[in-house]
Amino acid sequence: MSKTLLQQLYDGEIYPAEVIRCKTPEYKELNHKISDETEYFMERLSPDDWKRFEKLEDMKCDRSDAYVFANFTYGFRLGVGLMIEALANGGELVREDE
């Protein structure tokens, strides 16, 4: 029998950041372009400039991670709020005109 989501969460088996993967053609193409541009700069920058460039890229990744986490938490809270609202009043639909 498989574990419930609650059991998996309690056991520390759910890692959304490690599981979510974007597989669209646009994403793959963008990754290819980024790789090409990185290689371009790697060939032209001095070792010191390259290290500085890498630090900049790391900072951009950290910023992106923070943004993704903010989106995840907002979406989670929104989903929970919708569920609470949907289940209020015994799960019956509440209409303003009634």
FIGU-331121 format. One record per atom (N, C-alpha, C): residue in three letters; chain; x negated, y negated, z negated; residue number from 1; atom name. Coordinates in steps of 0.001 Angstrom, whole numbers, plus 500000, padded with zeros to 6 digits. Layout:
<site res="ALA" chain="A" xx="X" yy="Y" zz="Z" n="NUM" atom="CA"/>
...
This chain:
<site res="MET" chain="A" xx="499147" yy="501185" zz="500000" n="1" atom="N"/>
<site res="MET" chain="A" xx="500000" yy="500000" zz="500000" n="1" atom="CA"/>
<site res="MET" chain="A" xx="499110" yy="498763" zz="500000" n="1" atom="C"/>
<site res="SER" chain="A" xx="499426" yy="497823" zz="500839" n="2" atom="N"/>
<site res="SER" chain="A" xx="498606" yy="496614" zz="500920" n="2" atom="CA"/>
<site res="SER" chain="A" xx="498959" yy="495651" zz="499796" n="2" atom="C"/>
<site res="LYS" chain="A" xx="498006" yy="494832" zz="499462" n="3" atom="N"/>
<site res="LYS" chain="A" xx="498187" yy="493868" zz="498386" n="3" atom="CA"/>
<site res="LYS" chain="A" xx="499059" yy="492706" zz="498857" n="3" atom="C"/>
<site res="THR" chain="A" xx="499762" yy="492116" zz="497908" n="4" atom="N"/>
<site res="THR" chain="A" xx="500528" yy="490912" zz="498212" n="4" atom="CA"/>
<site res="THR" chain="A" xx="499562" yy="489735" zz="498344" n="4" atom="C"/>
<site res="LEU" chain="A" xx="500031" yy="488655" zz="498922" n="5" atom="N"/>
<site res="LEU" chain="A" xx="499204" yy="487448" zz="499018" n="5" atom="CA"/>
<site res="LEU" chain="A" xx="498784" yy="486974" zz="497634" n="5" atom="C"/>
<site res="LEU" chain="A" xx="499679" yy="487053" zz="496686" n="6" atom="N"/>
<site res="LEU" chain="A" xx="499375" yy="486624" zz="495325" n="6" atom="CA"/>
<site res="LEU" chain="A" xx="498265" yy="487481" zz="494720" n="6" atom="C"/>
<site res="GLN" chain="A" xx="498301" yy="488784" zz="494953" n="7" atom="N"/>
<site res="GLN" chain="A" xx="497245" yy="489668" zz="494462" n="7" atom="CA"/>
<site res="GLN" chain="A" xx="495907" yy="489341" zz="495127" n="7" atom="C"/>
<site res="GLN" chain="A" xx="495934" yy="489125" zz="496431" n="8" atom="N"/>
<site res="GLN" chain="A" xx="494710" yy="488789" zz="497157" n="8" atom="CA"/>
<site res="GLN" chain="A" xx="494127" yy="487470" zz="496670" n="8" atom="C"/>
<site res="LEU" chain="A" xx="494982" yy="486487" zz="496426" n="9" atom="N"/>
<site res="LEU" chain="A" xx="494526" yy="485194" zz="495923" n="9" atom="CA"/>
<site res="LEU" chain="A" xx="493900" yy="485360" zz="494541" n="9" atom="C"/>
<site res="TYR" chain="A" xx="494550" yy="486108" zz="493670" n="10" atom="N"/>
<site res="TYR" chain="A" xx="494044" yy="486338" zz="492317" n="10" atom="CA"/>
<site res="TYR" chain="A" xx="492702" yy="487062" zz="492347" n="10" atom="C"/>
<site res="ASP" chain="A" xx="492565" yy="488011" zz="493248" n="11" atom="N"/>
<site res="ASP" chain="A" xx="491331" yy="488798" zz="493351" n="11" atom="CA"/>
<site res="ASP" chain="A" xx="490229" yy="488069" zz="494122" n="11" atom="C"/>
<site res="GLY" chain="A" xx="490498" yy="486855" zz="494569" n="12" atom="N"/>
<site res="GLY" chain="A" xx="489491" yy="486081" zz="495299" n="12" atom="CA"/>
<site res="GLY" chain="A" xx="489203" yy="486618" zz="496684" n="12" atom="C"/>
<site res="GLU" chain="A" xx="490191" yy="487192" zz="497328" n="13" atom="N"/>
<site res="GLU" chain="A" xx="489999" yy="487805" zz="498637" n="13" atom="CA"/>
<site res="GLU" chain="A" xx="490483" yy="486931" zz="499790" n="13" atom="C"/>
<site res="ILE" chain="A" xx="490997" yy="485763" zz="499505" n="14" atom="N"/>
<site res="ILE" chain="A" xx="491507" yy="484879" zz="500556" n="14" atom="CA"/>
<site res="ILE" chain="A" xx="490536" yy="483717" zz="500725" n="14" atom="C"/>
<site res="TYR" chain="A" xx="489994" yy="483600" zz="501922" n="15" atom="N"/>
<site res="TYR" chain="A" xx="489028" yy="482545" zz="502248" n="15" atom="CA"/>
<site res="TYR" chain="A" xx="489439" yy="481866" zz="503553" n="15" atom="C"/>
<site res="PRO" chain="A" xx="490414" yy="480955" zz="503519" n="16" atom="N"/>
<site res="PRO" chain="A" xx="490890" yy="480350" zz="504763" n="16" atom="CA"/>
<site res="PRO" chain="A" xx="489779" yy="479717" zz="505597" n="16" atom="C"/>
<site res="ALA" chain="A" xx="488837" yy="479048" zz="504967" n="17" atom="N"/>
<site res="ALA" chain="A" xx="487773" yy="478362" zz="505721" n="17" atom="CA"/>
<site res="ALA" chain="A" xx="486894" yy="479341" zz="506490" n="17" atom="C"/>
<site res="GLU" chain="A" xx="486824" yy="480579" zz="506045" n="18" atom="N"/>
<site res="GLU" chain="A" xx="485996" yy="481573" zz="506717" n="18" atom="CA"/>
<site res="GLU" chain="A" xx="486776" yy="482394" zz="507736" n="18" atom="C"/>
<site res="VAL" chain="A" xx="488085" yy="482325" zz="507686" n="19" atom="N"/>
<site res="VAL" chain="A" xx="488912" yy="483164" zz="508547" n="19" atom="CA"/>
<site res="VAL" chain="A" xx="489444" yy="482401" zz="509758" n="19" atom="C"/>
<site res="ILE" chain="A" xx="489738" yy="481134" zz="509581" n="20" atom="N"/>
<site res="ILE" chain="A" xx="490345" yy="480340" zz="510642" n="20" atom="CA"/>
<site res="ILE" chain="A" xx="489313" yy="480076" zz="511734" n="20" atom="C"/>
<site res="ARG" chain="A" xx="489652" yy="480421" zz="512943" n="21" atom="N"/>
<site res="ARG" chain="A" xx="488776" yy="480207" zz="514089" n="21" atom="CA"/>
<site res="ARG" chain="A" xx="489595" yy="479608" zz="515225" n="21" atom="C"/>
<site res="CYS" chain="A" xx="489054" yy="478594" zz="515828" n="22" atom="N"/>
<site res="CYS" chain="A" xx="489692" yy="477975" zz="516987" n="22" atom="CA"/>
<site res="CYS" chain="A" xx="489169" yy="478684" zz="518230" n="22" atom="C"/>
<site res="LYS" chain="A" xx="490071" yy="479219" zz="519040" n="23" atom="N"/>
<site res="LYS" chain="A" xx="489651" yy="480012" zz="520198" n="23" atom="CA"/>
<site res="LYS" chain="A" xx="490150" yy="479433" zz="521515" n="23" atom="C"/>
<site res="THR" chain="A" xx="490548" yy="478179" zz="521519" n="24" atom="N"/>
<site res="THR" chain="A" xx="491056" yy="477588" zz="522752" n="24" atom="CA"/>
<site res="THR" chain="A" xx="489931" yy="477355" zz="523745" n="24" atom="C"/>
<site res="PRO" chain="A" xx="490246" yy="477349" zz="525027" n="25" atom="N"/>
<site res="PRO" chain="A" xx="489218" yy="477070" zz="526040" n="25" atom="CA"/>
<site res="PRO" chain="A" xx="488604" yy="475675" zz="525842" n="25" atom="C"/>
<site res="GLU" chain="A" xx="489402" yy="474713" zz="525433" n="26" atom="N"/>
<site res="GLU" chain="A" xx="488898" yy="473358" zz="525207" n="26" atom="CA"/>
<site res="GLU" chain="A" xx="487852" yy="473337" zz="524100" n="26" atom="C"/>
<site res="TYR" chain="A" xx="488110" yy="474083" zz="523052" n="27" atom="N"/>
<site res="TYR" chain="A" xx="487174" yy="474156" zz="521925" n="27" atom="CA"/>
<site res="TYR" chain="A" xx="485858" yy="474801" zz="522359" n="27" atom="C"/>
<site res="LYS" chain="A" xx="485961" yy="475883" zz="523109" n="28" atom="N"/>
<site res="LYS" chain="A" xx="484761" yy="476568" zz="523595" n="28" atom="CA"/>
<site res="LYS" chain="A" xx="483953" yy="475665" zz="524522" n="28" atom="C"/>
<site res="GLU" chain="A" xx="484646" yy="474937" zz="525398" n="29" atom="N"/>
<site res="GLU" chain="A" xx="483961" yy="474020" zz="526309" n="29" atom="CA"/>
<site res="GLU" chain="A" xx="483267" yy="472897" zz="525537" n="29" atom="C"/>
<site res="LEU" chain="A" xx="483939" yy="472363" zz="524532" n="30" atom="N"/>
<site res="LEU" chain="A" xx="483348" yy="471306" zz="523721" n="30" atom="CA"/>
<site res="LEU" chain="A" xx="482110" yy="471826" zz="522984" n="30" atom="C"/>
<site res="ASN" chain="A" xx="482172" yy="473026" zz="522447" n="31" atom="N"/>
<site res="ASN" chain="A" xx="481006" yy="473612" zz="521783" n="31" atom="CA"/>
<site res="ASN" chain="A" xx="479836" yy="473763" zz="522748" n="31" atom="C"/>
<site res="HIS" chain="A" xx="480131" yy="474157" zz="523983" n="32" atom="N"/>
<site res="HIS" chain="A" xx="479083" yy="474295" zz="524992" n="32" atom="CA"/>
<site res="HIS" chain="A" xx="478439" yy="472940" zz="525288" n="32" atom="C"/>
<site res="LYS" chain="A" xx="479267" yy="471905" zz="525430" n="33" atom="N"/>
<site res="LYS" chain="A" xx="478746" yy="470556" zz="525693" n="33" atom="CA"/>
<site res="LYS" chain="A" xx="477900" yy="470055" zz="524521" n="33" atom="C"/>
<site res="ILE" chain="A" xx="478360" yy="470312" zz="523318" n="34" atom="N"/>
<site res="ILE" chain="A" xx="477605" yy="469900" zz="522124" n="34" atom="CA"/>
<site res="ILE" chain="A" xx="476253" yy="470609" zz="522095" n="34" atom="C"/>
<site res="SER" chain="A" xx="476243" yy="471884" zz="522421" n="35" atom="N"/>
<site res="SER" chain="A" xx="474995" yy="472647" zz="522457" n="35" atom="CA"/>
<site res="SER" chain="A" xx="474029" yy="472078" zz="523498" n="35" atom="C"/>
<site res="ASP" chain="A" xx="474566" yy="471739" zz="524663" n="36" atom="N"/>
<site res="ASP" chain="A" xx="473721" yy="471149" zz="525709" n="36" atom="CA"/>
<site res="ASP" chain="A" xx="473134" yy="469812" zz="525262" n="36" atom="C"/>
<site res="GLU" chain="A" xx="473950" yy="468971" zz="524641" n="37" atom="N"/>
<site res="GLU" chain="A" xx="473484" yy="467665" zz="524186" n="37" atom="CA"/>
<site res="GLU" chain="A" xx="472457" yy="467804" zz="523059" n="37" atom="C"/>
<site res="THR" chain="A" xx="472674" yy="468751" zz="522172" n="38" atom="N"/>
<site res="THR" chain="A" xx="471726" yy="468992" zz="521083" n="38" atom="CA"/>
<site res="THR" chain="A" xx="470375" yy="469413" zz="521644" n="38" atom="C"/>
<site res="GLU" chain="A" xx="470421" yy="470297" zz="522622" n="39" atom="N"/>
<site res="GLU" chain="A" xx="469180" yy="470741" zz="523255" n="39" atom="CA"/>
<site res="GLU" chain="A" xx="468466" yy="469570" zz="523939" n="39" atom="C"/>
<site res="TYR" chain="A" xx="469229" yy="468701" zz="524584" n="40" atom="N"/>
<site res="TYR" chain="A" xx="468660" yy="467517" zz="525228" n="40" atom="CA"/>
<site res="TYR" chain="A" xx="467873" yy="466682" zz="524225" n="40" atom="C"/>
<site res="PHE" chain="A" xx="468502" yy="466388" zz="523090" n="41" atom="N"/>
<site res="PHE" chain="A" xx="467835" yy="465557" zz="522089" n="41" atom="CA"/>
<site res="PHE" chain="A" xx="466670" yy="466292" zz="521427" n="41" atom="C"/>
<site res="MET" chain="A" xx="466816" yy="467576" zz="521237" n="42" atom="N"/>
<site res="MET" chain="A" xx="465766" yy="468369" zz="520612" n="42" atom="CA"/>
<site res="MET" chain="A" xx="464475" yy="468313" zz="521437" n="42" atom="C"/>
<site res="GLU" chain="A" xx="464624" yy="468305" zz="522748" n="43" atom="N"/>
<site res="GLU" chain="A" xx="463463" yy="468271" zz="523638" n="43" atom="CA"/>
<site res="GLU" chain="A" xx="462809" yy="466886" zz="523690" n="43" atom="C"/>
<site res="ARG" chain="A" xx="463545" yy="465840" zz="523345" n="44" atom="N"/>
<site res="ARG" chain="A" xx="463037" yy="464490" zz="523526" n="44" atom="CA"/>
<site res="ARG" chain="A" xx="462629" yy="463772" zz="522237" n="44" atom="C"/>
<site res="LEU" chain="A" xx="463187" yy="464180" zz="521139" n="45" atom="N"/>
<site res="LEU" chain="A" xx="462898" yy="463477" zz="519882" n="45" atom="CA"/>
<site res="LEU" chain="A" xx="461601" yy="463974" zz="519245" n="45" atom="C"/>
<site res="SER" chain="A" xx="460958" yy="463077" zz="518548" n="46" atom="N"/>
<site res="SER" chain="A" xx="459774" yy="463478" zz="517782" n="46" atom="CA"/>
<site res="SER" chain="A" xx="460238" yy="464375" zz="516631" n="46" atom="C"/>
<site res="PRO" chain="A" xx="459329" yy="465132" zz="516030" n="47" atom="N"/>
<site res="PRO" chain="A" xx="459723" yy="465990" zz="514908" n="47" atom="CA"/>
<site res="PRO" chain="A" xx="460412" yy="465209" zz="513773" n="47" atom="C"/>
<site res="ASP" chain="A" xx="459899" yy="464026" zz="513448" n="48" atom="N"/>
<site res="ASP" chain="A" xx="460526" yy="463228" zz="512390" n="48" atom="CA"/>
<site res="ASP" chain="A" xx="461918" yy="462752" zz="512794" n="48" atom="C"/>
<site res="ASP" chain="A" xx="462045" yy="462309" zz="514053" n="49" atom="N"/>
<site res="ASP" chain="A" xx="463356" yy="461875" zz="514531" n="49" atom="CA"/>
<site res="ASP" chain="A" xx="464333" yy="463048" zz="514597" n="49" atom="C"/>
<site res="TRP" chain="A" xx="463812" yy="464225" zz="514971" n="50" atom="N"/>
<site res="TRP" chain="A" xx="464667" yy="465409" zz="515035" n="50" atom="CA"/>
<site res="TRP" chain="A" xx="465208" yy="465763" zz="513649" n="50" atom="C"/>
<site res="LYS" chain="A" xx="464357" yy="465694" zz="512631" n="51" atom="N"/>
<site res="LYS" chain="A" xx="464804" yy="465971" zz="511256" n="51" atom="CA"/>
<site res="LYS" chain="A" xx="465894" yy="464987" zz="510837" n="51" atom="C"/>
<site res="ARG" chain="A" xx="465677" yy="463726" zz="511206" n="52" atom="N"/>
<site res="ARG" chain="A" xx="466678" yy="462704" zz="510865" n="52" atom="CA"/>
<site res="ARG" chain="A" xx="467987" yy="462969" zz="511608" n="52" atom="C"/>
<site res="PHE" chain="A" xx="467882" yy="463368" zz="512860" n="53" atom="N"/>
<site res="PHE" chain="A" xx="469064" yy="463705" zz="513653" n="53" atom="CA"/>
<site res="PHE" chain="A" xx="469809" yy="464887" zz="513027" n="53" atom="C"/>
<site res="GLU" chain="A" xx="469082" yy="465895" zz="512582" n="54" atom="N"/>
<site res="GLU" chain="A" xx="469699" yy="467052" zz="511930" n="54" atom="CA"/>
<site res="GLU" chain="A" xx="470427" yy="466645" zz="510656" n="54" atom="C"/>
<site res="LYS" chain="A" xx="469826" yy="465742" zz="509880" n="55" atom="N"/>
<site res="LYS" chain="A" xx="470480" yy="465253" zz="508661" n="55" atom="CA"/>
<site res="LYS" chain="A" xx="471778" yy="464532" zz="509002" n="55" atom="C"/>
<site res="LEU" chain="A" xx="471748" yy="463753" zz="510094" n="56" atom="N"/>
<site res="LEU" chain="A" xx="472962" yy="463071" zz="510542" n="56" atom="CA"/>
<site res="LEU" chain="A" xx="474032" yy="464093" zz="510899" n="56" atom="C"/>
<site res="GLU" chain="A" xx="473660" yy="465131" zz="511609" n="57" atom="N"/>
<site res="GLU" chain="A" xx="474613" yy="466178" zz="511982" n="57" atom="CA"/>
<site res="GLU" chain="A" xx="475174" yy="466875" zz="510738" n="57" atom="C"/>
<site res="ASP" chain="A" xx="474327" yy="467120" zz="509746" n="58" atom="N"/>
<site res="ASP" chain="A" xx="474786" yy="467729" zz="508496" n="58" atom="CA"/>
<site res="ASP" chain="A" xx="475798" yy="466834" zz="507793" n="58" atom="C"/>
<site res="MET" chain="A" xx="475533" yy="465521" zz="507779" n="59" atom="N"/>
<site res="MET" chain="A" xx="476468" yy="464584" zz="507151" n="59" atom="CA"/>
<site res="MET" chain="A" xx="477805" yy="464581" zz="507888" n="59" atom="C"/>
<site res="LYS" chain="A" xx="477750" yy="464671" zz="509214" n="60" atom="N"/>
<site res="LYS" chain="A" xx="478986" yy="464707" zz="509997" n="60" atom="CA"/>
<site res="LYS" chain="A" xx="479770" yy="465985" zz="509714" n="60" atom="C"/>
<site res="CYS" chain="A" xx="479057" yy="467088" zz="509522" n="61" atom="N"/>
<site res="CYS" chain="A" xx="479730" yy="468348" zz="509163" n="61" atom="CA"/>
<site res="CYS" chain="A" xx="480379" yy="468246" zz="507789" n="61" atom="C"/>
<site res="ASP" chain="A" xx="479670" yy="467657" zz="506843" n="62" atom="N"/>
<site res="ASP" chain="A" xx="480236" yy="467472" zz="505500" n="62" atom="CA"/>
<site res="ASP" chain="A" xx="481490" yy="466615" zz="505555" n="62" atom="C"/>
<site res="ARG" chain="A" xx="481437" yy="465543" zz="506356" n="63" atom="N"/>
<site res="ARG" chain="A" xx="482607" yy="464673" zz="506506" n="63" atom="CA"/>
<site res="ARG" chain="A" xx="483764" yy="465454" zz="507123" n="63" atom="C"/>
<site res="SER" chain="A" xx="483471" yy="466249" zz="508136" n="64" atom="N"/>
<site res="SER" chain="A" xx="484506" yy="467042" zz="508791" n="64" atom="CA"/>
<site res="SER" chain="A" xx="485108" yy="468061" zz="507819" n="64" atom="C"/>
<site res="ASP" chain="A" xx="484267" yy="468703" zz="507013" n="65" atom="N"/>
<site res="ASP" chain="A" xx="484753" yy="469663" zz="506023" n="65" atom="CA"/>
<site res="ASP" chain="A" xx="485706" yy="469001" zz="505033" n="65" atom="C"/>
<site res="ALA" chain="A" xx="485364" yy="467786" zz="504584" n="66" atom="N"/>
<site res="ALA" chain="A" xx="486216" yy="467064" zz="503640" n="66" atom="CA"/>
<site res="ALA" chain="A" xx="487562" yy="466738" zz="504288" n="66" atom="C"/>
<site res="TYR" chain="A" xx="487542" yy="466347" zz="505556" n="67" atom="N"/>
<site res="TYR" chain="A" xx="488769" yy="466019" zz="506271" n="67" atom="CA"/>
<site res="TYR" chain="A" xx="489638" yy="467268" zz="506464" n="67" atom="C"/>
<site res="VAL" chain="A" xx="489010" yy="468366" zz="506838" n="68" atom="N"/>
<site res="VAL" chain="A" xx="489738" yy="469619" zz="507034" n="68" atom="CA"/>
<site res="VAL" chain="A" xx="490367" yy="470066" zz="505711" n="68" atom="C"/>
<site res="PHE" chain="A" xx="489631" yy="469935" zz="504605" n="69" atom="N"/>
<site res="PHE" chain="A" xx="490176" yy="470311" zz="503307" n="69" atom="CA"/>
<site res="PHE" chain="A" xx="491372" yy="469435" zz="502945" n="69" atom="C"/>
<site res="ALA" chain="A" xx="491274" yy="468134" zz="503219" n="70" atom="N"/>
<site res="ALA" chain="A" xx="492393" yy="467223" zz="502936" n="70" atom="CA"/>
<site res="ALA" chain="A" xx="493614" yy="467628" zz="503760" n="70" atom="C"/>
<site res="ASN" chain="A" xx="493408" yy="467994" zz="505012" n="71" atom="N"/>
<site res="ASN" chain="A" xx="494518" yy="468453" zz="505847" n="71" atom="CA"/>
<site res="ASN" chain="A" xx="495112" yy="469755" zz="505330" n="71" atom="C"/>
<site res="PHE" chain="A" xx="494250" yy="470666" zz="504913" n="72" atom="N"/>
<site res="PHE" chain="A" xx="494718" yy="471940" zz="504374" n="72" atom="CA"/>
<site res="PHE" chain="A" xx="495574" yy="471724" zz="503131" n="72" atom="C"/>
<site res="THR" chain="A" xx="495085" yy="470907" zz="502206" n="73" atom="N"/>
<site res="THR" chain="A" xx="495839" yy="470699" zz="500963" n="73" atom="CA"/>
<site res="THR" chain="A" xx="497149" yy="469971" zz="501237" n="73" atom="C"/>
<site res="TYR" chain="A" xx="497131" yy="468995" zz="502152" n="74" atom="N"/>
<site res="TYR" chain="A" xx="498374" yy="468301" zz="502487" n="74" atom="CA"/>
<site res="TYR" chain="A" xx="499382" yy="469279" zz="503091" n="74" atom="C"/>
<site res="GLY" chain="A" xx="498927" yy="470093" zz="504039" n="75" atom="N"/>
<site res="GLY" chain="A" xx="499810" yy="471064" zz="504669" n="75" atom="CA"/>
<site res="GLY" chain="A" xx="500358" yy="472078" zz="503673" n="75" atom="C"/>
<site res="PHE" chain="A" xx="499514" yy="472514" zz="502757" n="76" atom="N"/>
<site res="PHE" chain="A" xx="499958" yy="473455" zz="501730" n="76" atom="CA"/>
<site res="PHE" chain="A" xx="501026" yy="472827" zz="500847" n="76" atom="C"/>
<site res="ARG" chain="A" xx="500757" yy="471604" zz="500386" n="77" atom="N"/>
<site res="ARG" chain="A" xx="501726" yy="470913" zz="499530" n="77" atom="CA"/>
<site res="ARG" chain="A" xx="503028" yy="470639" zz="500271" n="77" atom="C"/>
<site res="LEU" chain="A" xx="502930" yy="470274" zz="501529" n="78" atom="N"/>
<site res="LEU" chain="A" xx="504125" yy="470040" zz="502328" n="78" atom="CA"/>
<site res="LEU" chain="A" xx="504933" yy="471331" zz="502456" n="78" atom="C"/>
<site res="GLY" chain="A" xx="504245" yy="472432" zz="502740" n="79" atom="N"/>
<site res="GLY" chain="A" xx="504928" yy="473714" zz="502862" n="79" atom="CA"/>
<site res="GLY" chain="A" xx="505610" yy="474126" zz="501571" n="79" atom="C"/>
<site res="VAL" chain="A" xx="504922" yy="473952" zz="500447" n="80" atom="N"/>
<site res="VAL" chain="A" xx="505518" yy="474292" zz="499148" n="80" atom="CA"/>
<site res="VAL" chain="A" xx="506711" yy="473384" zz="498872" n="80" atom="C"/>
<site res="GLY" chain="A" xx="506558" yy="472098" zz="499179" n="81" atom="N"/>
<site res="GLY" chain="A" xx="507670" yy="471159" zz="498973" n="81" atom="CA"/>
<site res="GLY" chain="A" xx="508880" yy="471538" zz="499808" n="81" atom="C"/>
<site res="LEU" chain="A" xx="508650" yy="471955" zz="501040" n="82" atom="N"/>
<site res="LEU" chain="A" xx="509759" yy="472397" zz="501891" n="82" atom="CA"/>
<site res="LEU" chain="A" xx="510422" yy="473645" zz="501331" n="82" atom="C"/>
<site res="MET" chain="A" xx="509620" yy="474555" zz="500813" n="83" atom="N"/>
<site res="MET" chain="A" xx="510191" yy="475777" zz="500225" n="83" atom="CA"/>
<site res="MET" chain="A" xx="511030" yy="475443" zz="498995" n="83" atom="C"/>
<site res="ILE" chain="A" xx="510508" yy="474552" zz="498143" n="84" atom="N"/>
<site res="ILE" chain="A" xx="511262" yy="474161" zz="496944" n="84" atom="CA"/>
<site res="ILE" chain="A" xx="512585" yy="473538" zz="497355" n="84" atom="C"/>
<site res="GLU" chain="A" xx="512522" yy="472639" zz="498323" n="85" atom="N"/>
<site res="GLU" chain="A" xx="513736" yy="471983" zz="498786" n="85" atom="CA"/>
<site res="GLU" chain="A" xx="514699" yy="472984" zz="499404" n="85" atom="C"/>
<site res="ALA" chain="A" xx="514173" yy="473933" zz="500179" n="86" atom="N"/>
<site res="ALA" chain="A" xx="515017" yy="474927" zz="500835" n="86" atom="CA"/>
<site res="ALA" chain="A" xx="515684" yy="475855" zz="499827" n="86" atom="C"/>
<site res="LEU" chain="A" xx="515000" yy="476119" zz="498715" n="87" atom="N"/>
<site res="LEU" chain="A" xx="515546" yy="477046" zz="497725" n="87" atom="CA"/>
<site res="LEU" chain="A" xx="516349" yy="476354" zz="496631" n="87" atom="C"/>
<site res="ALA" chain="A" xx="516353" yy="475024" zz="496626" n="88" atom="N"/>
<site res="ALA" chain="A" xx="517128" yy="474291" zz="495623" n="88" atom="CA"/>
<site res="ALA" chain="A" xx="518608" yy="474625" zz="495804" n="88" atom="C"/>
<site res="ASN" chain="A" xx="519356" yy="474539" zz="494737" n="89" atom="N"/>
<site res="ASN" chain="A" xx="520799" yy="474845" zz="494764" n="89" atom="CA"/>
<site res="ASN" chain="A" xx="521067" yy="476272" zz="495216" n="89" atom="C"/>
<site res="GLY" chain="A" xx="520238" yy="477183" zz="494778" n="90" atom="N"/>
<site res="GLY" chain="A" xx="520460" yy="478592" zz="495105" n="90" atom="CA"/>
<site res="GLY" chain="A" xx="520213" yy="478936" zz="496550" n="90" atom="C"/>
<site res="GLY" chain="A" xx="519471" yy="478101" zz="497239" n="91" atom="N"/>
<site res="GLY" chain="A" xx="519167" yy="478364" zz="498641" n="91" atom="CA"/>
<site res="GLY" chain="A" xx="520252" yy="477927" zz="499601" n="91" atom="C"/>
<site res="GLU" chain="A" xx="521311" yy="477322" zz="499078" n="92" atom="N"/>
<site res="GLU" chain="A" xx="522380" yy="476860" zz="499959" n="92" atom="CA"/>
<site res="GLU" chain="A" xx="521981" yy="475547" zz="500618" n="92" atom="C"/>
<site res="LEU" chain="A" xx="522463" yy="475357" zz="501829" n="93" atom="N"/>
<site res="LEU" chain="A" xx="522200" yy="474098" zz="502515" n="93" atom="CA"/>
<site res="LEU" chain="A" xx="523012" yy="472988" zz="501850" n="93" atom="C"/>
<site res="VAL" chain="A" xx="522356" yy="471880" zz="501612" n="94" atom="N"/>
<site res="VAL" chain="A" xx="523033" yy="470731" zz="501032" n="94" atom="CA"/>
<site res="VAL" chain="A" xx="523201" yy="469704" zz="502133" n="94" atom="C"/>
<site res="ARG" chain="A" xx="524453" yy="469328" zz="502365" n="95" atom="N"/>
<site res="ARG" chain="A" xx="524731" yy="468349" zz="503413" n="95" atom="CA"/>
<site res="ARG" chain="A" xx="525293" yy="467088" zz="502772" n="95" atom="C"/>
<site res="GLU" chain="A" xx="524886" yy="465975" zz="503301" n="96" atom="N"/>
<site res="GLU" chain="A" xx="525293" yy="464673" zz="502759" n="96" atom="CA"/>
<site res="GLU" chain="A" xx="526786" yy="464437" zz="502895" n="96" atom="C"/>
<site res="ASP" chain="A" xx="527422" yy="464957" zz="503947" n="97" atom="N"/>
<site res="ASP" chain="A" xx="528841" yy="464662" zz="504202" n="97" atom="CA"/>
<site res="ASP" chain="A" xx="529789" yy="465564" zz="503429" n="97" atom="C"/>
<site res="GLU" chain="A" xx="529285" yy="466443" zz="502635" n="98" atom="N"/>
<site res="GLU" chain="A" xx="530177" yy="467324" zz="501857" n="98" atom="CA"/>
<site res="GLU" chain="A" xx="530429" yy="466791" zz="500477" n="98" atom="C"/>
